[in-house]
């Protein structure tokens, strides 16, 4: 095989590849243009002053109802705590006994007496 025949085969291969490329490009263009749909432009929705006021009042009413429910719930918790004096007494008694134990420990251990610190020599000379 000579170089001329090799060059001829390469040219034929290039021609075939160019033809295949052209077919692929055409198919992409038809697919891409068919799949792209124009976007619809919607008009901006505008609320009237009355509608805005109604929506705001309804939201305020929801917030107030939620706040009232939370307040009632916390008030109920406080009342339940106040209705159990036995529990409060037991807690106070336990706290007092713990304090007494700490006090006994501190009284039982004698505190070391602090010795007077030696005065510096310059102060003794005065």
C-alpha positions in Angstrom: 0.0 0.0 0.0 1.3 3.3 -1.0 1.0 6.6 0.7 -1.5 7.8 -2.0 -3.9 5.0 -1.2 -3.6 5.7 2.6 -4.4 9.4 2.0 -7.4 8.4 -0.2 -8.8 6.1 2.6 -8.3 8.9 5.2 -10.2 11.3 2.9 -13.0 8.8 2.5 -13.2 8.3 6.3 -13.2 12.1 6.8 -16.1 12.5 4.3 -18.1 9.7 6.1 -17.5 11.4 9.5 -18.5 14.8 8.2 -21.7 13.3 6.8 -22.5 11.6 10.1 -21.8 14.9 12.0 -24.2 16.8 9.7 -27.0 14.3 10.3 -26.5 14.5 14.1 -26.4 18.3 14.1 -29.7 18.4 12.1 -31.4 16.0 14.4 -30.3 18.1 17.5 -31.6 21.3 15.9 -35.1 19.8 15.2 -35.3 18.2 18.7 -34.1 21.3 20.5 -36.4 23.7 18.7 -39.4 21.4 19.2 -38.8 20.9 22.9 -38.4 24.6 23.7 -41.7 26.2 24.4 -42.1 29.9 24.9 -42.6 31.0 28.4 -46.0 32.4 29.3 -46.0 35.8 30.8 -48.5 36.1 33.6 -49.7 39.4 34.8 -48.8 40.4 38.3 -51.6 39.8 40.7 -52.6 42.9 42.5 -54.6 42.9 45.8 -57.0 45.7 46.6 -56.6 47.6 49.9 -59.7 45.9 51.3 -58.5 42.5 50.5 -55.1 43.2 52.0 -56.8 44.5 55.2 -59.0 41.3 55.4 -56.0 39.1 55.0 -54.1 41.0 57.7 -57.0 40.9 60.1 -57.4 37.2 59.6 -53.7 36.6 60.3 -53.9 38.8 63.4 -56.8 36.8 64.6 -54.9 33.5 64.2 -51.9 34.9 66.1 -54.1 36.2 68.9 -55.8 32.8 69.2 -52.4 31.0 69.3 -51.1 33.4 72.0 -54.2 33.0 74.1 -53.9 29.2 73.9 -50.3 29.3 75.0 -51.1 31.7 77.8 -53.9 29.5 79.1 -51.6 26.4 78.9 -48.9 28.1 80.9 -51.4 29.4 83.4 -52.8 25.9 83.8 -49.3 24.6 84.5 -48.8 27.2 87.2 -52.1 26.2 88.8 -51.2 22.6 88.8 -47.9 23.3 90.5 -49.7 25.3 93.2 -52.3 22.5 93.8 -49.6 20.0 94.8 -48.4 21.4 98.2 -47.2 18.0 99.3 -44.7 17.9 96.6 -43.5 21.4 97.4 -43.1 20.5 101.1 -41.1 17.4 100.2 -38.8 19.4 98.0 -38.3 22.1 100.6 -37.6 19.4 103.3 -35.0 17.7 101.0 -33.4 21.0 100.4 -33.3 21.9 104.1 -31.8 18.5 105.0 -29.1 19.0 102.3 -28.2 22.4 103.7 -28.0 20.9 107.2 -25.6 18.2 106.0 -23.4 20.8 104.5 -23.5 22.9 107.6 -22.6 19.8 109.8 -19.6 19.1 107.6 -18.3 22.6 107.8 -18.8 22.7 111.6 -17.1 19.3 112.1 -13.9 20.3 110.4 -12.1 22.9 112.5 -10.8 25.8 110.5 -7.0 26.3 110.7 -6.1 29.5 112.4 -4.4 31.9 110.1 -1.0 32.9 111.4 -0.2 36.6 111.1 2.0 37.1 108.1 5.6 38.2 108.9 6.1 41.9 108.4 8.7 42.9 105.9 12.0 44.1 107.4 11.5 47.6 106.1 8.3 48.0 108.1 9.8 46.7 111.4 12.6 49.3 111.2 10.1 52.1 111.3 
